[in-house]
Amino acid sequence: MKYIQLCTAFFFILTTISSRAQHTNSKPRIIVLTDIENEPDDAMSLVRYLTYANQFDTEGLIATTSIHQKNKLATWRIREIVQAYKKVYSNLIQHEDGYPKAEVLLGLIKEGKADYGMQAVGKGMDSEGSQLIIDAVDNDDPRPVWVLAWGGPNCLAQALWKVKETRSQAQQKKFIAKLRIYTISDQDDSGPWIRKNFKDLFYIVSPGFHSLGGYHHATWTGISGDKFHGRFPGANFPIVDNPWLDTHIRSKGELGKQYPHMEFLMEGDSPSFMYLINNGLGNAEHPDWGSWGGRYERYQPRTEKWFLEPETRPIWTNAQDEVLGKDGSWHTGNKETIWRWREAYQNDFVARMDWTILPFEKANHPPVVNLKSAELIKAKIGDKIELDASDSTDPDGDVLHYNWFHYGEPGGYTISSGRTAEPVKITDANRAKASLTIPKAGRLGMMHLIVAVTDSGQPALTRYKRVVIDVQP
């Protein structure tokens, strides 16, 4: 039975990696729900999002409400930022292909109901936003539709309510299977309703309500919440603070002018789309693998005092990583799953803001990581594994630096001490070609190795590849 289970797991991971390889250039379909103007962070996130707009197929930018902005919409602010994007589009397109024209994005700006939470869900509560969600999912495009809720998700709740009221169970199941949800905590009472009533819905969230203290416990605060909601030590805080943002983001052209000063923390909503950035690190169908947008595990969480109501089924929610901080100490927690990548994602944003004002030859561009070794390997304890990223290149001709490391938290493999931070010895870990001998394990399973390839440009940019080793008895 154990052999069958191992073979099944191996086949599943092989299928996942093969699918990822076949769809490397397949952009995620994205609908953003934003309570923009409730505070500055939504506008900040939208600026960053637009610098990555060539990586996504944006299908909707929907103004919504939230607990912080119950009865009004700020659709005008979305348009204002997209109009600034229009002014820099001709520069962005010099650096990478695929940026959508501003006119296309302007046509995708819609509104939900200007009412709070479940008060805007039910008969007669359809909106252009909820209909857009239904139309996107019904489209023949087989790719899943990612709904990213930066505010309250009642627009999504209305779409689901209507589908439940008007379609057969088989049709509902087909509709729900095509959705992927990433919400920034619970910003109204419709999120818990959705999760309770649509138990098969793929849902990433740190459950919790602001007034009950939920944001303090949320994974997304790892983006920049060191001194506010998250209140955690160890990360590089200066590079997410206003003085740094003044120098590296706000000073850069028309789009930079649209990036406001933060009141509480920088870009609390950005992890939702950073999770989907195609940098070689994450896998959208595997939140437990980890990415710039954090790492999440699927389970039914116990009821906490900051929850609006008990969770009734498994969801993708808070996980923990153990990370060596800037202070030289080890830190363990869910925020660490995001801030461990902070230098990389902030440098990347700086470079993309440079793209809005500089010609190609004066800006930096990310390296392209290519593996000559396999991405999925079967092995046993004592086997020597050869790793090779020597085919990697850089579009600017920069020198490349390599860092191979064991990402201990994803997968079942655990080294014998049981301590996730204890390193797996990788020979020549700072070279393109490296190797390791599989050490004795406390628990067998999938071992995740990452190669981070960083160029020597300014700012230094990093891309990744992941090797999954199925360690068998």
N, C-alpha and C positions, 0 to 999 in steps of 0.2 A: 504493500500500500504506500509506504514512504517513497519507494522508487517511482511509482506512478505519479504521486504528488510532485516530486522533483521534476519529472519529465514534463508534467503539465505546466509547472511554473516556468521552466526553461522555455517551453514553446510559447507561452504568453509573452515573456520578455522579448524573445526573438521576433515575434510578430509585431510587437510595439516598436522595436528599434527599426525593423524593416519598413514598417509603415512610416515612421519618422523620416527615414532616409528618402523614401519615395516622395514625401510631401514637404521636403525641406523648404521649397520655394512656395508652398501653399500658404497664403496669408490667412490669419484668423479673421473671421467675420465678427465685427464688433458693433454693439449698440451701447452707447454711454447714457446713463441716467444721472443727471447732475442737478443738485440744489445750489447751483452757482450763485454767488453773491451773499450766501448766508454768512460767509467769512471768506478771507482771501484764498484759502488753499485750493478750492476748486479751479479758480482762474489760473493759479500756479500750475496745477496738474494739467490743465488743458493746453497751456503753452508747451509743456514737455511732450504731451501726447502728440501735438501737431508736428514736432520735430522728428517723430518716429512714424508719421502718418503713412510713409511708403511701406512700412512693414505690416500694415493692417488693411483690411477691406472694411472701412468704416461704413456702416449702413444706417446709422442714426445717432444724432446728438440731441437728446431729449431733455428739456428743462422740466424739473420736477420740484416737489416740495420735500420737507423733512421736519423733524422735531424742532430744528433750528430756524425754519422758515415755512410756517404752516400753511399760509394762505396766499402766497404770491409766487410768481415765476419770474426769472430774470433771463428770459430768452435773448433779450437785447445784448447781454454780455457775451453770450456764446458768439453771436454775430460779430460783435466788435473784435473779438480775438481772431476769428476766422478771417475778417477783413485785413487784419495785420499780417496774418499768414499769407494772404494774397499778395502783399507787397514784397514778400521775401521768397515766394515760390520759385521765381526764375533763378534765384541763387541756389536754393536747396537742390533743385533738379540737376545742377551741375555735379553734385557730389554723389548722389545715388539715384537710380531710376525708381519710378513707381510712385512718386508723390502725386496725390490726387489734386486736381485743380480746385481752387477755392470755390468756384461756382458750383461744383459738384457737392462739396461739403455744405455750402449755404443751403442747397436744396434739401439736405438731410436734417436740418434743424427743425425740430418739432416740439410740441408742448404736451405735457400730461395735464391732469386736472389740477386746478389751483386750490386744492383742499388737502387736509391732513390724513395720511394713512388710510385706514379701512373706511373712513367716511367717503372716500373717492372710489370705492370698489363695490360693484353690484349693478343692478339693472339701471340703465340710463347713464352710466358712468364711463362709457367709452370715450376715448380721446384720440387725437391724431397720433399721439405717442403709443398708446396701447395697440392701436390698429397697425402701426408700423412694425411692432414686435411680431404680431400675428402674421403679417404679410412676409416678413423676413424668414420666419420659420417655415412657412408654407412654400417658400420658393423651392424650385427643383434642385438648387445647389445642395449637394450632399454634405457639405461641411457643416459642423455644428455652429450655432449662433451663440456668441459670448455676450451676455448682458452684464455690464459692469455698473454697479449701483454705487455712485459717489454720495448719494443722498438717500431718501426714502425710495423703496422699490414698489410703491403702490401702483405705478404704471404697469409694471410687470404683473402684479397681482391681478389687475383688471383684465389683462390679456389672458391669464390663466383661468380666471373666473369665467370669462366668456367661452373659452374653449371647453371647459367642463360642462357648461350649461347647454352647449349647442352641438356637441360631437359625441360619438359613441366612445366606449371605453377603449377600443382598439385605436381609434383616431387620436384620443387623448394621449395614449401611451406613445404613439409615434411622434406626436408633437413634443412631449416632454423629453423624449430621448434625444432630441436634437438641440436642446438647450444646455448651456453651461453658464452658471451664475457665480460671480465673485462680488460680494457686497462688503462694504466698509462698515462693519458692525451692524447694529439695528438702529436705523435712524427714523423709523416710525414703527407702528404695530403690524405692518403688513408682512414683514419678513418672517416672523414666527408663524403667521397664518399660512404663508406659502409653504414653509417647510413641513408643517403639520398636515396639510391637505394634499401635498404632492410629494409623496414619500420617496419616489424614484428619481426626483430631480437632482441633478449634479449641482451641489451647492457648496461653495467655499465661503466661510464666514467665521469670525470670532464673535459668537453671540454676546449680546449685551447692549444695554441702553445707557446713554450718556448720563442722565440724571441719577442713575443707580451706580455709577462708577465703572461702567462697562469698558470705556475707552482705555482705561488704565491697564486692562488685562489683554488688550487686543494685539494681535501680531502686527498689524499694519503700522502701529506706532513706532516700530523699529526703523521706519524710513527716516525719522528725524526727531522723535519724541523724547530725546534724552532728558530734557529739562522740563517737559510739560506732561502730557498724558502718560507716557510710558515710564518716565523717571527711572532710567537705567544708566549704569556706568559702563565704561569700557570702549565705547565707540568714539569715532573721530567727529566730535560735535562741531568744531569750527567750520567744516565744509558743508554744513547744512544750516548755517546761521546767516543772518541778514548781511553782515559786512562782506562775507565771501560771495554771497549771491549778488550783492551790488556790483562787485568787480567782475564776476565771471558770467553772469546771466543778464541782469537788468541793463547793463551798459551796451548790450549788443543789438543795435538796430531796432526796427519797428516791432518785432515780436518780443524782444527784450523789454521794451517799454510797457508791454501788457502784463508783465510778471510782477504782481504786487508785493509789497512788504508783508511778511507774515505777522499775524497777531499771536498765534499759539504754536504752530509747528509747520514746517515746510511740507506741502504736498501730501497730506494724509491719504489722498485718494489714489496716488500714483502706483502703489503696489499692485492694484488691480490690472493695469495694463503692462507694467514692468514684468509681471508674471508671464506675459505672452511675447515679449521681445525675443526675436530669433538670434540669440547670441551663442547658441550651442550648449548652454548650461541646463535649461529646464526641459520638461516634456509636459505639454499642456494637459494631457490625459492622466498625468501622474503627479498630483500636488505633493505627494510624499517624497519626490525626488529632489525638490528644492530648486529655487531660482532667485533672481533679483527681487521677485515679488513675494518671497517667503516660502516656507515649507509647511505643509498641512498634512495631517493624518486623518483617516476616516474612522470615526467611532461616535457613539452616542454619549455626549458629555453629561456629567452629573449636573444637577441644577445648582446654579450659583446665585447669590443674592442680587447680582447685576443683570440677570436674565429677566426679560419681560414675562416669560412663562417657561415651564420645563420643556426641554427638547424631547421629541417623541420618536426619533429615529436617528440612525447614523448620518453624520454630515462630515465634510472635510473641514477640520478645525485645528486649533492650536497644537503645534508640535514643538519640540525643543531641540536646539543644537547647542553644542559646547564649543565655544569660540575663544581664541586668545585675543584679548582686547589690546587697545593702544596703550593701556596702563601696565601691560606685562602680566596681567592676571587672567585666569580662565573665568569665563562667564557662561552660565547655562540658562536658557530660557527661550521663549517663543520669539521675542523681539530680535534675538541674535540671528534668527534664520534670515532676516533681512539686512541688519546692519553689518553683518560679516562681509557683504559685498559693496559697502558704501563707497570706497575710493573708486571702484570700477564704475559704478553707475553714475557717480557725480562727474568723473572725468568724461564719460561718454556724453553726458548732457552738455558739458562745456564745449566739446567738439562739435556737437550738432548745432549749438547756438553760433559757433564760428561759421558753420556752413551757411547760415542765413546772411552773412555779411562778407565772407571771404571767397576768392576764387579757389578752385580745386588745389592748385599748386601751393597755396599758402596755408592750407588747413590740414589737419591730420585725419586719417581714415583707419578703421579697424583692420587688424590682420585677418587673414582667412586661414582657419585651422583645418588641416587635412591629416587624417590618420592613415598610415600605411599598415598599421596593425589593426586587428579586428576590434569592433565595438562590443561584441559579445563573445565571451570565452568560457568554455567549460574547463574546470581545473579541480585538482585535489590538493590537500595539504602537502607542502613540500615541492610542488611544481614551480618551475621558474617561468615567469611571464615576461615576454619582451614587449615593450611599448615604443611606438615610433610615430612622432609627429613631424618628422623632418621634411615632409612635403608642404608644410605651412608656408604661406607667403604674406607679403605686405604690399598694398597698392602704392605706398609711398617709398618703397625701398628701404624702410627702416630695419634696423637690427631687431631681432626677435628674442625675447627672454621667455624661458619655460619654467613652469612649476607644476610638477606632478604631485598629487596628494590624494590620500584616501578620505572620501567623504563618508564618515563613519555612521552617520545617522540613517540614511536611506538603506533599504535592504535588510536582510536578516542576519548577515554575517557579523559576528562580534568577536573581537580578539579576546584571548583567554583571560585578560585581567578584568574585562567587563567595563573598562574605562574608555569612553568614546574618544577622548582627546589623546590617548596614548598612541603615538604614531606607528603606522605600519612602515617598516623600513623599505624605502624605494631607492635603489642605487641610481646615481646620476639623475636625481629628481629635478635638478635645475638645467637639464640638457634636453635636446629634442628627442634623443633616444635614451630610454631608461628601462629599468627592469626591476622585478621584485620576485621574491620567493614567498609563496603563500604560507603565512605563519600558522601555528596552531590556533584553533578557534575555540572560543567558549560556546559559540553557536554557529552552525553552518548556514549558508544561504547566499544571497546575492551580495557581492562586494562592489561598491561603486568607487571608481577611480576617476579623478578629474585632471585634465591638463589645462592649465590657464596659460594662454600665450599672450604676452604683453609686448607692444612695440616700444620703440625708443623715441617716439614722437612727442609733441607737446600739444595737448595733454596726452599722457601715455594711455593707450586704449587696450582693452583686454577682451579676448574671445576664448571660447572653451570647446572642449569635446569631452564626452563621458564614455568610459569603458566599464561595462558591467561584467563581472566575473562570477559565474555560477560555481561556487565552491561546494563540491559534492563529497560524500564519504568515499 
